[in-house]
Amino acid sequence: MTKRIWQRILQNKASLTGFVLVALFGLVALFAPVLAPSQTANPYQLPQSSYEVTPQPPSAEHWLGTTEQQYDLYYGVVWGTRLAFKIGITVTFFAFLIGLILGAGAAYFGGKIDEIIMRCTDVVFAVPSLVLAMVIAAMLGPDIKNMMIALTAVAWPSYARLVRGDVLSVKQQDFVTAAKALGARGPRLLLRHILPNSIYPSIVVASLDIGYIVLTAASLSFLGLGSQPGTADWGQLIAMARNWVLGSGTNTFAYWYTVVIPGGAIFLFVLGWNLLGDGFRDILDPRQG
């Protein structure tokens, strides 16, 4: 199976591009302590050289320039990469796990359990996910952990609904009937025969959701509902650039680096996961050749 996945990724230019982008970001996150050594106990705290308001262009001291109040952009991009992986993978994992348990339970047991769980998902779906995440994050307070809780709370229903539909479909298959005839019942039937044949579409969605989660987290940080000020967070870096988007009076692109660098990091990160997710969809979809 692993060999087949690698072959399909290498044969597809889009998925290969996505894999390369994700791998490069992964290397940056892995070697962040080497690429940008931290001088404090909290490595996600941006180093600040002074309190001068005007951003400074790239130089020998600050390779990618600085934001307002002289936060180092290079350090922010490097450690922001590690934070992006932390947020994206953690939120997606817990949202997938919650959705898997609730969706599989609803489909397998049916009746009132199914009705209660599905009505709860409908309540969450009734509110736009970003708006609901903003409300939850605002209630909990600006903090990375609180932001991750808010994102998980709005992400699990899509997995629950998807898993439920797949489990309902697989339950009708002949091999499940045969397993029942051989004595498989309860958790053994669900865990050994039904779920392994139901989760592939959810895995594809999860690979696509990592980029979306990071983008949403950046949006919350930009609005002041995510990480604390001065954190190596891409959304925070863009928030610091909002006053410099139009440049100076004589040069519109005077402070281009404050927007392009963190914005480009978000763009490439999300693009990489989307392309890789499309590759997984082609590989795991049984209808593909």
C-alpha positions as a Markdown table, in Angstrom:
| # | Residue | x | y | z |
|---|---|---|---|---|
| 1 | Met | 0.0 | 0.0 | 0.0 |
| 2 | Thr | 2.8 | 2.4 | 0.9 |
| 3 | Lys | 4.6 | 1.6 | -2.3 |
| 4 | Arg | 1.5 | 2.3 | -4.3 |
| 5 | Ile | 1.0 | 5.6 | -2.6 |
| 6 | Trp | 4.5 | 6.7 | -3.4 |
| 7 | Gln | 4.2 | 5.7 | -7.0 |
| 8 | Arg | 0.9 | 7.6 | -7.5 |
| 9 | Ile | 2.4 | 10.7 | -5.8 |
| 10 | Leu | 5.5 | 10.6 | -8.0 |
| 11 | Gln | 3.4 | 10.1 | -11.1 |
| 12 | Asn | 1.1 | 13.1 | -10.4 |
| 13 | Lys | 2.9 | 16.5 | -10.7 |
| 14 | Ala | 0.4 | 18.4 | -8.6 |
| 15 | Ser | 0.6 | 15.9 | -5.7 |
| 16 | Leu | 4.4 | 15.8 | -6.0 |
| 17 | Thr | 4.5 | 19.6 | -5.8 |
| 18 | Gly | 2.3 | 19.5 | -2.8 |
| 19 | Phe | 4.5 | 16.9 | -1.1 |
| 20 | Val | 7.6 | 18.9 | -1.8 |
| 21 | Leu | 6.1 | 22.1 | -0.4 |
| 22 | Val | 4.9 | 20.3 | 2.8 |
| 23 | Ala | 8.2 | 18.5 | 3.1 |
| 24 | Leu | 10.1 | 21.8 | 2.9 |
| 25 | Phe | 7.9 | 23.4 | 5.5 |
| 26 | Gly | 8.3 | 20.3 | 7.6 |
| 27 | Leu | 12.1 | 20.6 | 7.5 |
| 28 | Val | 11.9 | 24.3 | 8.5 |
| 29 | Ala | 9.6 | 23.4 | 11.4 |
| 30 | Leu | 11.9 | 20.5 | 12.5 |
| 31 | Phe | 15.1 | 22.5 | 12.4 |
| 32 | Ala | 13.6 | 25.8 | 13.7 |
| 33 | Pro | 15.8 | 25.8 | 16.8 |
| 34 | Val | 18.9 | 25.7 | 14.5 |
| 35 | Leu | 17.6 | 28.1 | 11.8 |
| 36 | Ala | 16.4 | 30.7 | 14.4 |
| 37 | Pro | 17.8 | 30.0 | 17.9 |
| 38 | Ser | 15.6 | 31.3 | 20.7 |
| 39 | Gln | 17.0 | 33.6 | 23.4 |
| 40 | Thr | 14.0 | 33.1 | 25.7 |
| 41 | Ala | 12.3 | 30.2 | 27.5 |
| 42 | Asn | 9.3 | 30.6 | 25.1 |
| 43 | Pro | 10.6 | 30.0 | 21.6 |
| 44 | Tyr | 7.4 | 31.3 | 20.1 |
| 45 | Gln | 8.1 | 34.8 | 21.5 |
| 46 | Leu | 9.3 | 37.1 | 18.7 |
| 47 | Pro | 12.6 | 38.8 | 19.4 |
| 48 | Gln | 12.3 | 42.6 | 19.5 |
| 49 | Ser | 15.2 | 44.8 | 18.7 |
| 50 | Ser | 13.6 | 48.1 | 19.6 |
| 51 | Tyr | 10.2 | 49.9 | 19.9 |
| 52 | Glu | 10.5 | 51.9 | 16.7 |
| 53 | Val | 7.2 | 52.0 | 14.9 |
| 54 | Thr | 8.4 | 52.0 | 11.2 |
| 55 | Pro | 9.2 | 48.6 | 9.8 |
| 56 | Gln | 12.8 | 48.1 | 8.5 |
| 57 | Pro | 13.7 | 46.4 | 5.2 |
| 58 | Pro | 15.7 | 43.2 | 4.9 |
| 59 | Ser | 19.3 | 43.6 | 6.1 |
| 60 | Ala | 22.3 | 41.6 | 7.3 |
| 61 | Glu | 20.9 | 41.8 | 10.8 |
| 62 | His | 17.2 | 41.0 | 9.9 |
| 63 | Trp | 17.3 | 38.8 | 6.8 |
| 64 | Leu | 13.6 | 39.3 | 6.0 |
| 65 | Gly | 13.2 | 42.7 | 7.6 |
| 66 | Thr | 11.1 | 43.7 | 10.6 |
| 67 | Thr | 7.5 | 44.5 | 11.4 |
| 68 | Glu | 6.3 | 47.5 | 13.3 |
| 69 | Gln | 7.9 | 47.7 | 16.7 |
| 70 | Gln | 10.9 | 45.8 | 15.2 |
| 71 | Tyr | 9.8 | 42.2 | 15.5 |
| 72 | Asp | 12.0 | 40.0 | 13.4 |
| 73 | Leu | 10.1 | 38.6 | 10.3 |
| 74 | Tyr | 12.6 | 35.8 | 9.7 |
| 75 | Tyr | 12.2 | 34.4 | 13.2 |
| 76 | Gly | 8.5 | 34.8 | 12.9 |
| 77 | Val | 8.3 | 32.9 | 9.7 |
| 78 | Val | 10.5 | 30.0 | 10.9 |
| 79 | Trp | 8.8 | 29.5 | 14.3 |
| 80 | Gly | 5.5 | 30.3 | 12.7 |
| 81 | Thr | 6.0 | 27.3 | 10.5 |
| 82 | Arg | 6.3 | 25.0 | 13.6 |
| 83 | Leu | 3.3 | 26.7 | 15.2 |
| 84 | Ala | 1.3 | 26.1 | 11.9 |
| 85 | Phe | 2.0 | 22.4 | 12.0 |
| 86 | Lys | 1.2 | 22.2 | 15.7 |
| 87 | Ile | -2.2 | 23.9 | 15.2 |
| 88 | Gly | -3.1 | 22.2 | 11.9 |
| 89 | Ile | -2.2 | 18.7 | 12.9 |
| 90 | Thr | -3.5 | 18.9 | 16.5 |
| 91 | Val | -6.9 | 20.4 | 15.6 |
| 92 | Thr | -7.4 | 18.1 | 12.6 |
| 93 | Phe | -6.5 | 15.0 | 14.7 |
| 94 | Phe | -8.9 | 15.8 | 17.5 |
| 95 | Ala | -11.7 | 17.0 | 15.2 |
| 96 | Phe | -11.3 | 13.8 | 13.1 |
| 97 | Leu | -11.3 | 11.6 | 16.3 |
| 98 | Ile | -14.4 | 13.2 | 17.7 |
| 99 | Gly | -16.2 | 13.1 | 14.4 |
| 100 | Leu | -15.1 | 9.5 | 13.9 |
| 101 | Ile | -16.5 | 8.3 | 17.3 |
| 102 | Leu | -19.7 | 10.3 | 17.1 |
| 103 | Gly | -20.4 | 9.6 | 13.4 |
| 104 | Ala | -19.7 | 5.9 | 13.6 |
| 105 | Gly | -21.7 | 5.6 | 16.8 |
| 106 | Ala | -24.7 | 7.4 | 15.3 |
| 107 | Ala | -24.7 | 5.2 | 12.1 |
| 108 | Tyr | -24.0 | 1.9 | 13.9 |
| 109 | Phe | -26.5 | 2.2 | 16.8 |
| 110 | Gly | -29.1 | 4.4 | 15.0 |
| 111 | Gly | -32.4 | 5.4 | 16.7 |
| 112 | Lys | -32.3 | 8.1 | 19.3 |
| 113 | Ile | -28.5 | 8.1 | 19.5 |
| 114 | Asp | -28.3 | 8.9 | 15.8 |
| 115 | Glu | -31.0 | 11.6 | 16.1 |
| 116 | Ile | -29.3 | 13.3 | 19.0 |
| 117 | Ile | -25.9 | 13.4 | 17.5 |
| 118 | Met | -27.1 | 14.5 | 14.1 |
| 119 | Arg | -29.2 | 17.3 | 15.5 |
| 120 | Cys | -26.1 | 18.5 | 17.4 |
| 121 | Thr | -24.2 | 18.6 | 14.2 |
| 122 | Asp | -27.0 | 20.5 | 12.6 |
| 123 | Val | -26.8 | 23.2 | 15.3 |
| 124 | Val | -23.1 | 23.7 | 14.7 |
| 125 | Phe | -23.6 | 23.7 | 10.9 |
| 126 | Ala | -26.3 | 26.4 | 11.3 |
| 127 | Val | -23.7 | 29.0 | 12.2 |
| 128 | Pro | -20.8 | 29.9 | 9.8 |
| 129 | Ser | -17.7 | 28.1 | 11.1 |
| 130 | Leu | -15.5 | 31.2 | 11.2 |
| 131 | Val | -18.2 | 33.2 | 13.1 |
| 132 | Leu | -18.7 | 30.4 | 15.6 |
| 133 | Ala | -15.0 | 30.0 | 16.1 |
| 134 | Met | -14.7 | 33.7 | 16.7 |
| 135 | Val | -17.4 | 33.6 | 19.3 |
| 136 | Ile | -15.9 | 30.6 | 21.1 |
| 137 | Ala | -12.4 | 32.1 | 21.0 |
| 138 | Ala | -13.7 | 35.4 | 22.3 |
| 139 | Met | -15.4 | 33.7 | 25.2 |
| 140 | Leu | -12.3 | 31.7 | 26.1 |
| 141 | Gly | -9.8 | 34.6 | 25.6 |
| 142 | Pro | -6.9 | 35.1 | 23.2 |
| 143 | Asp | -4.6 | 32.2 | 23.6 |
| 144 | Ile | -3.2 | 29.5 | 21.3 |
| 145 | Lys | -4.8 | 26.6 | 23.2 |
| 146 | Asn | -8.2 | 28.4 | 23.4 |
| 147 | Met | -8.0 | 29.1 | 19.6 |
| 148 | Met | -7.3 | 25.3 | 19.0 |
| 149 | Ile | -10.3 | 24.4 | 21.2 |
| 150 | Ala | -12.5 | 26.8 | 19.2 |
| 151 | Leu | -11.3 | 25.4 | 15.9 |
| 152 | Thr | -11.8 | 21.8 | 17.0 |
| 153 | Ala | -15.4 | 22.7 | 18.2 |
| 154 | Val | -16.4 | 23.9 | 14.7 |
| 155 | Ala | -14.4 | 21.2 | 12.7 |
| 156 | Trp | -15.7 | 17.9 | 14.1 |
| 157 | Pro | -19.3 | 18.0 | 12.6 |
| 158 | Ser | -18.1 | 17.6 | 9.0 |
| 159 | Tyr | -16.2 | 14.4 | 9.9 |
| 160 | Ala | -19.2 | 13.1 | 11.9 |
| 161 | Arg | -21.6 | 13.5 | 9.0 |
| 162 | Leu | -19.1 | 12.1 | 6.5 |
| 163 | Val | -18.3 | 9.0 | 8.6 |
| 164 | Arg | -21.9 | 8.4 | 9.4 |
| 165 | Gly | -22.8 | 8.3 | 5.7 |
| 166 | Asp | -19.9 | 6.0 | 4.9 |
| 167 | Val | -20.7 | 3.6 | 7.8 |
| 168 | Leu | -24.4 | 3.4 | 6.8 |
| 169 | Ser | -23.3 | 2.5 | 3.3 |
| 170 | Val | -20.7 | -0.1 | 4.3 |
| 171 | Lys | -23.2 | -1.7 | 6.8 |
| 172 | Gln | -25.2 | -2.8 | 3.8 |
| 173 | Gln | -22.3 | -4.6 | 2.0 |
| 174 | Asp | -22.2 | -8.3 | 1.6 |
| 175 | Phe | -18.9 | -8.8 | 3.5 |
| 176 | Val | -20.5 | -7.2 | 6.6 |
| 177 | Thr | -23.4 | -9.6 | 6.3 |
| 178 | Ala | -21.0 | -12.5 | 6.0 |
| 179 | Ala | -19.1 | -11.3 | 9.1 |
| 180 | Lys | -22.3 | -11.2 | 11.1 |
| 181 | Ala | -23.1 | -14.7 | 9.9 |
| 182 | Leu | -19.7 | -15.8 | 11.3 |
| 183 | Gly | -20.5 | -14.4 | 14.7 |
| 184 | Ala | -19.0 | -10.8 | 14.5 |
| 185 | Arg | -21.0 | -8.5 | 16.7 |
| 186 | Gly | -20.8 | -5.2 | 18.5 |
| 187 | Pro | -17.5 | -3.3 | 18.7 |
| 188 | Arg | -15.6 | -6.1 | 16.9 |
| 189 | Leu | -17.9 | -5.8 | 13.9 |
| 190 | Leu | -17.6 | -2.0 | 13.9 |
| 191 | Leu | -13.9 | -1.7 | 14.5 |
| 192 | Arg | -12.6 | -4.6 | 12.5 |
| 193 | His | -15.0 | -4.8 | 9.5 |
| 194 | Ile | -16.9 | -1.5 | 9.1 |
| 195 | Leu | -14.7 | 1.4 | 10.1 |
| 196 | Pro | -11.5 | 0.3 | 8.2 |
| 197 | Asn | -13.6 | 0.4 | 5.0 |
| 198 | Ser | -15.3 | 3.7 | 5.9 |
| 199 | Ile | -12.6 | 6.2 | 6.9 |
| 200 | Tyr | -10.7 | 6.7 | 3.6 |
| 201 | Pro | -12.9 | 9.7 | 2.5 |
| 202 | Ser | -12.5 | 11.2 | 5.9 |
| 203 | Ile | -8.7 | 10.9 | 5.7 |
| 204 | Val | -8.7 | 12.8 | 2.4 |
| 205 | Val | -10.8 | 15.5 | 4.0 |
| 206 | Ala | -8.5 | 15.6 | 6.9 |
| 207 | Ser | -5.4 | 16.2 | 4.7 |
| 208 | Leu | -7.3 | 19.0 | 3.0 |
| 209 | Asp | -8.5 | 20.5 | 6.3 |
| 210 | Ile | -5.0 | 21.0 | 7.7 |
| 211 | Gly | -4.4 | 23.9 | 5.4 |
| 212 | Tyr | -7.9 | 25.3 | 6.0 |
| 213 | Ile | -7.4 | 25.1 | 9.8 |
| 214 | Val | -4.1 | 27.0 | 9.6 |
| 215 | Leu | -5.8 | 29.6 | 7.4 |
| 216 | Thr | -8.6 | 30.0 | 9.8 |
| 217 | Ala | -6.2 | 30.2 | 12.7 |
| 218 | Ala | -4.3 | 33.0 | 11.0 |
| 219 | Ser | -7.7 | 34.8 | 10.5 |
| 220 | Leu | -8.4 | 34.6 | 14.2 |
| 221 | Ser | -4.9 | 35.8 | 15.1 |
| 222 | Phe | -5.3 | 38.7 | 12.7 |
| 223 | Leu | -8.5 | 39.7 | 14.4 |
| 224 | Gly | -6.9 | 39.5 | 17.9 |
| 225 | Leu | -8.7 | 36.3 | 18.9 |
| 226 | Gly | -5.8 | 33.9 | 18.5 |
| 227 | Ser | -2.3 | 34.0 | 19.8 |
| 228 | Gln | -1.0 | 36.7 | 22.1 |
| 229 | Pro | 0.7 | 39.8 | 20.7 |
| 230 | Gly | 4.4 | 39.2 | 19.9 |
| 231 | Thr | 3.9 | 35.5 | 19.1 |
| 232 | Ala | 5.6 | 33.9 | 16.1 |
| 233 | Asp | 2.3 | 33.4 | 14.3 |
| 234 | Trp | 1.7 | 34.1 | 10.7 |
| 235 | Gly | -1.7 | 35.7 | 11.3 |
| 236 | Gln | -0.1 | 37.9 | 14.0 |
| 237 | Leu | 2.6 | 39.0 | 11.6 |
| 238 | Ile | 0.0 | 40.1 | 9.0 |
| 239 | Ala | -1.9 | 41.9 | 11.7 |
| 240 | Met | 1.3 | 43.9 | 12.4 |
| 241 | Ala | 1.4 | 44.8 | 8.7 |
| 242 | Arg | -2.1 | 46.2 | 8.3 |
| 243 | Asn | -1.0 | 49.8 | 8.8 |
| 244 | Trp | 1.7 | 49.5 | 6.1 |
| 245 | Val | -0.1 | 47.8 | 3.3 |
| 246 | Leu | -0.4 | 51.1 | 1.3 |
| 247 | Gly | 3.3 | 51.9 | 1.8 |
| 248 | Ser | 4.5 | 55.4 | 2.3 |
| 249 | Gly | 3.2 | 58.6 | 0.6 |
| 250 | Thr | 5.8 | 58.4 | -2.2 |
| 251 | Asn | 6.3 | 54.6 | -2.5 |
| 252 | Thr | 3.3 | 52.2 | -2.5 |
| 253 | Phe | 5.6 | 49.2 | -2.1 |
| 254 | Ala | 7.9 | 50.6 | 0.5 |
| 255 | Tyr | 6.9 | 48.0 | 3.1 |
| 256 | Trp | 6.0 | 45.1 | 0.8 |
| 257 | Tyr | 7.9 | 42.6 | 2.9 |
| 258 | Thr | 5.7 | 43.0 | 5.9 |
| 259 | Val | 2.8 | 41.6 | 3.9 |
| 260 | Val | 4.3 | 39.4 | 1.2 |
| 261 | Ile | 6.6 | 37.3 | 3.4 |
| 262 | Pro | 4.0 | 36.1 | 6.0 |
| 263 | Gly | 1.3 | 36.1 | 3.4 |
| 264 | Gly | 3.4 | 34.0 | 1.0 |
| 265 | Ala | 4.2 | 31.5 | 3.8 |
| 266 | Ile | 0.5 | 31.0 | 4.4 |
| 267 | Phe | -0.3 | 30.7 | 0.7 |
| 268 | Leu | 2.4 | 28.1 | 0.0 |
| 269 | Phe | 1.6 | 26.1 | 3.2 |
| 270 | Val | -2.1 | 25.9 | 2.4 |
| 271 | Leu | -1.4 | 25.2 | -1.3 |
| 272 | Gly | 0.9 | 22.4 | -0.4 |
| 273 | Trp | -1.6 | 20.6 | 1.8 |
| 274 | Asn | -4.4 | 21.2 | -0.8 |
| 275 | Leu | -2.3 | 19.6 | -3.6 |
| 276 | Leu | -1.2 | 16.8 | -1.4 |
| 277 | Gly | -4.8 | 16.2 | -0.3 |
| 278 | Asp | -5.9 | 16.0 | -3.9 |
| 279 | Gly | -3.2 | 13.4 | -4.4 |
| 280 | Phe | -4.5 | 11.3 | -1.5 |
| 281 | Arg | -8.0 | 11.6 | -2.9 |
| 282 | Asp | -6.8 | 10.1 | -6.2 |
| 283 | Ile | -4.9 | 7.3 | -4.4 |
| 284 | Leu | -7.6 | 6.3 | -1.9 |
| 285 | Asp | -10.6 | 6.7 | -4.2 |
| 286 | Pro | -11.4 | 3.1 | -5.4 |
| 287 | Arg | -12.9 | 4.5 | -8.6 |
| 288 | Gln | -9.5 | 5.8 | -9.7 |
| 289 | Gly | -7.4 | 3.5 | -11.8 |
